[in-house]
């Protein structure tokens, strides 16, 4: 048994001391040291990725209803955090954890977070954030230049000009996309005559004033759910998100976009305003990048805002080998990008960047006590109010790792992706289901027998002259895929129970079996510590567990094969 | 001159090592130690609060257009951060800095940020945040219970039930208020027949379906600008924010609310839906708390959502001495609260709490790859997507400081406020302009002569029987106030130049000179290290600088006095 934590009697002198950086930093260092050991242990621990404790058991650990009355010693709370929280945290840094975009971070990030907390600057206002306001604006310029490559004179004039903002820092990609769509909404229905803009008069009057029945957003079926959230927040209604199908490579179907835009423009009955066309630069599920050049051209011709969601993929622009994938991104009116994904910063920070330095002025606001007119405060241009000095993390990281360093990390990520793809393709019991442009791989477990049989049926469907044979083959393919979907859901659950490795799972309509929905496993290969041996182990584990589950599915498959109707 | 930072050639082995917690934590501790010294120096530094560097000079330090190409050593970047960033940061922890809600934090917060960064959990999903999801839900219950005091069985059933959320954690108060208004908007126009709710069908169809011309939000003129931002974001249009004047104590005028609600309800021509009534529990400018009980009753009778913005003042509920101020808060449908203000946590985190456990289900969302239906992920209930494990800070802090400790800190804050008020009142050259309920003081510098003269004119206005004398006294009062407004703006600028002390400045219409706008200085007295000697010094400094500026205003005042028209 551990000691019972000591309750302390509150007294003001003790409390005041908590607020003072001790005269000699010994006390602080002492706790710091202890904490480093705890953190170190966590990183060295060999156990499962998610800790084996069940959710109901965890519920029981965190079931207090009321706030503790009397105080506890810092050391007791740290040890409680160690045994209750750290122990049961997800080891997202683990190189066997390749399921999500949340991954390992360089250890210097922990030091940067210490600085951010110690300074406790509030970015909303220059009176609470001096140098940090300038760091933020410099970082914004770096990324603006990376994306839009405008002339040096543009940046010399605008980087530190308090009257404009080339972008803003947000709590994450959702707020970045929301800011973009907010600006797009304002541009779609600008003030005119008695109408003072959507922000002032609302969506109903905006549509009414301009004689529109609806305002729509166009994005591919791979669009991140934050786009839909932004549209519903903004009062546009997410029924007005027009989801365009993707091609076989998970890119938005450009011809379908063109056709849709034309139909919308020609519809005299339901007059429709296209508020924005959204391109995706690194889809969350498959890691693919839309044809941004073509989308940019369509948007320009339709005289509408063009937003690119580069939250995940954007940082790949740092590596020249990937620049071609993003061709046309400089046509965007706005681009969102996250720092807690491919910039390898800790949770969480997003950025929204606008090509035109005046765009963010459309949503500028002021208030007497916090942001006066003619102020130089960054807070005028953000949806959020109080904000931390999170920008220090990517700013410092871009110096410590450098463009070259990020380039190497992305090359490594790509090599991992290609390597995993090749072992999956050679194993026999897997089927890869996307062609990765960045570092995400979709695949499924499918025993060789089933895979071979599907190939035969595919041939029947495409080349048989007998209509019935075609029909039966199609039916059996569908049934088998449903069976394999169930198998992969079971496999994913079993992998979670095994807990030595981790990939995520999703469902795609855009595989070679389209339009049938296929359950796929999804690997995000960005941890530089995930080496070939580890990838071999991960695939072996999936193969082993997959085959053992397959035993229970086999007879159902034989039944499908033998069925002659 | 400092050494030129060494450019490093990128290599993957070096980069990989950055991602590994070193086998012995020595390296990490070495940097950690160095950093602690830097932080320590910053806290000991005696210089000005804002650093004397001018904004144009700072612009020149942060004027790089492009991202650094080759990497720098961590130690070089840390020393750059020291000389460029830390040196020119605002010393918000300084006990002479009493101008904003951003203030000192206990040093253990820096340790907690280290843990949060090291774990790098992403709260959006259980697969990326295991124990931390439960910590967050426990914290939400604590605050829910503090505010709403529902029965134990309510919390036993709902605290860790994944099907509901009693609240959610946000990046700050703005997002907390936005979440509340989003739910209120959905409740105001619920799905019915062909109408699927505002989120799906948008604001225009919502009004149209229910036969309303407009939807409005009612809040006092002291309402935080985030309410207005939320309303404009939501497509309601901030022209539909109905701003109700406050009484002499900066409380919303209850009779005016009642009258307004009645008028809105009886208007047959412009049919209006009241989306929500907002009460403020701790106004940003003056620290006052609306009559929540009366507002709650009005909202219930009007069958509308009642939201309380307790972002600043909410934590005062921890101290029983303040409970009475918040009487009626338990009637609210939603309450927002910040942890980076009176919980003394670093930037930034907000919370939104809903009395009814089903309210957040109205805005629930799902997506295939990240949040599947029937998932237990917290991300279903939040506007934001990826989110840090920020809730660890208040959770641990409530254990370390405890209710009792917070109670003592608030008592101390209140004593500072009262003490400052008394020295201002006794100095002769100041006028206090609000009656603090919490820890914010509004006042202005006004030389004794002017103050005395204003008192004489006040008498004339109230008791003279000569209409002309009344009129002239009123005119002279107004002119003098304008003069003193200018004086206080100049004083505030001079204090910024002096930079040994800091208060903020705002403009109020609700002082004893209403409806004239009065420029006031604003002190937020929450730093427990701000003692009586320091307050004396702050007031002395303001008095000294104020008197020297007054010399330039004196003749203008004499002119006002002597003018007989």
Interface residues (C-beta under 8 A of the other chain):
Chain A: X8 X9 X10 X11 X12 X15 X16 X18 X19 X20 X21 X22 X25 X28 X29 X31 X32 X33 X35 X36 X37 X38 X39 X40 X42 X43 X44 X50 X51 X53 X55 X58 X59 X61 X62 X63 X64 X65 X66 X67 X68 X69 X70 X71 X72 X73 X74 X77 X78 X80 X81 X84 X85 X86 X87 X88 X89 X90 X92 X93 X99 X100 X102 X104 X105 X106 X107 X108 X109 X110 X111 X112 X113 X114 X115 X116 X117 X118 X119 X120 X121 X122 X123 X125 X126 X127 X128 X129 X130 X131 X132 X134 X135 X137 X138 X141 X142 X143 X145 X146 X152 X155 X156 X159 X160 X162 X171 X172 X173 X174 X175 X178 X182 X185 X196 X198 X199 X200 X201 X202 X203 X204 X205 X207 X208 X214 X224 X225 X226 X228 X229 X232 X233 X234 X235 X236 X237 X238 X239 X240 X284 X285 X318 X338 X340 X344 X346 X347 X348 X365 X366 X367 X368 X369 X370 X371 X376 X383 X384 X385 X386 X387 X388 X389 X392 X396 X398 X399 X400 X401 X402 X403 X404 X405 X407 X408 X409 X412 X502 X504 X506 X507 X522 X527 X528 X529
Chain B: X8 X9 X10 X11 X12 X15 X16 X18 X19 X20 X21 X22 X25 X28 X29 X31 X32 X33 X35 X36 X37 X38 X39 X40 X42 X43 X44 X50 X51 X53 X55 X58 X59 X61 X62 X63 X64 X65 X66 X67 X68 X69 X70 X71 X72 X73 X74 X77 X78 X80 X81 X84 X85 X86 X87 X88 X89 X90 X92 X93 X99 X100 X102 X104 X105 X106 X107 X108 X109 X110 X111 X112 X113 X114 X115 X116 X117 X118 X119 X120 X121 X122 X123 X125 X126 X127 X128 X129 X130 X131 X132 X134 X135 X137 X138 X141 X142 X143 X145 X146 X152 X155 X156 X159 X160 X162 X171 X172 X173 X174 X175 X178 X182 X185 X196 X198 X199 X200 X201 X202 X203 X204 X205 X207 X208 X214 X224 X225 X226 X228 X229 X232 X233 X234 X235 X236 X237 X238 X239 X240 X284 X285 X318 X338 X340 X344 X346 X347 X348 X365 X366 X367 X368 X369 X370 X371 X376 X383 X384 X385 X386 X387 X388 X389 X392 X396 X398 X399 X400 X401 X402 X403 X404 X405 X407 X408 X409 X412 X502 X504 X506 X507 X522 X527 X528 X529
